Amino acid sequence: MTQRAIKKKSGVYAYLHSTKVLETGSDQDIAVARKAYWNEYKARWRQRHRKAQKQITISLTASEATEMTQATKKHKRSLTRFIKESCLANIRKQYLAPDPLALATIRQLLAMNYNALQKLFDENRVPFEAGRALLSQMAALEQKVIEELYNPKEIKGTVV
């Protein structure tokens, strides 16, 4: 097994140099010291990560887990991402879109329809007044659809 050369500016080199294992140690001593360095490095990283990020563990019954799994598939998200996003959306009174890609496609199709209508209007293929009315209706429809997709009506049911 060959080892990669140690870069002199790396943290592992500084650690190996400070422990003087490079000058006095065997290949096996260097490998052990290198492993010790990475264990310390990872421990410090985990400490910093725990201070910055809080982790929460939840327990689910078998039926709740099945229900969650089905919802994650419907929303095209991983389980942890779904739980985090749905919880935060609920707290913020926002809607968690079932399929963000589908919403983007709907927005794109609405914009394409508006642009096609605008082109017909610009080329005078649609009478002026009718074209203005259609463009106005299309813009209003686009705004209403987007609003309903991202902020649907509030659910009346409550959980006790």
N, C-alpha and C positions, 0 to 999 in steps of 0.2 A: 504494500500500500504506500503510494507516494503522497507526500504532503505538499501543499502549495507553499510557495515562498511567502514569508511574512512581510508585509509592507511596513517600512520603518515609521510611517506616520500613523499607523493604526493604533487603536486602543489596546489591542491584544499584544502588540509589540512592546508598547510602553509597560504593560503589566509584566510581560516576560522579562524585560530588561530590568525593571525594578526589583523583581524577585531573584535576579542574577542567575536564573536557570539557563539562559542562553550561553553564558560563559562556562558554567560548571556542570550543567546537567546533560544527561544522555537524551537520546531521541524519545525514550519512554518518559523521562522526567518532563520534557518539553510538552509532550502530548497530555500528560496529567495536568500540568500547569495551565495549558491552553483550555482544557475542559473546565478547570476550576474558574478560570477567567469568565468563560461563557456562562457558567452557572451563576456567578455573582452578577454579571451583566443582566441576565434574564430576571434575577430576583429584584434588582433595582428597577428594571423596566416595569415589572408587575406592581411594585410599590407605587411608582409614579402613576401608572394606569389606574390603580384602585383609587387614588386620590382624585383623579380627574373624572373617572367614569364609575358610576354606581351600577352594580349588578343586582338583579332581583330574581329570585327563584319562585316559581309557582307550582302548585300541584293540581292536576286535573284528574277527574274520574275517567274511566275508559270511554264513556259516552261523550263527555266533554272533549276529550282528546280527538275522538272521531269527528265531532262537530267542528272543532277547530281545523282539523286537517282538510275537511271538505271546504271550509271557508277560505283557507289559504290557496287551495287550487282554484277556486272561483275568482279570487282576487289576484291570482298569479304572483304570489309572494311567498317567501320562506316563512316558516312558522314564527320565528323570532321577529322578523320584520313586520309581519302581519299584526302580531300582538302589540308591538311598540306603536306602529302607525295607527292602528284602530283605537288604541287607548288614548293617544295624544289627540287624535281627531275628535274623539268623544269629549275630552276635556275642553278643547278649543271650540267646540260646537261647529266642527267642520265635517264634511262628508268624505268618506274614504271611497274613492272611485274603485269599482270592481276590477276594471282593466284600463290602466292608464294609456296603453297603446291604442285601445279602441277609442278612447276619448280624443286622443291626438288625431286619429284617423277621421273622426266625425268633424273635428274643427277644421281639418285640412279640406275635407269635402265641401263643407259650408263655404270656406274661403274660395275654393275653386268655382263653385256655383256663382258666387258674387262676382268673381273676376270675369267669368264667361258672360254674365249678364251685362257687366260694365263694358266689355268689348263690343257686344251687340249694340249697346247704347251709343258708344263712341263712333261706331261705323254707320250710324243712322239706319240700322236695320230694324229698329224698334221706334215707333213714334215717340217724340220728345216727352210729352206728359205721361204717357204710359210707361216709358223707360224710367223716368224719375220716380214714379210711384212704385214700380217693381223693385228698383234699387233700394228705395226707402224700406219697403216691406221686407226685402231680403236681409238688410242690415239689422232690422228689428228682430227678425226671426233668428238670425245668427246670435245676437246678444241674448235672447230669451233661452235658446237651446243651451248655450254655453253656461248661462246662469243656472239653469235647472240641472245640468250635468254635474257642475261643481258644487252647487249649494241647493240640494233638493229640499222639499218641504220637511219640516221637523216631524219625527216619529212621535206619535202620541202615547204609545205604550210606555209603562214604567216597570222597573225591576225593583222588587221590595226584598 
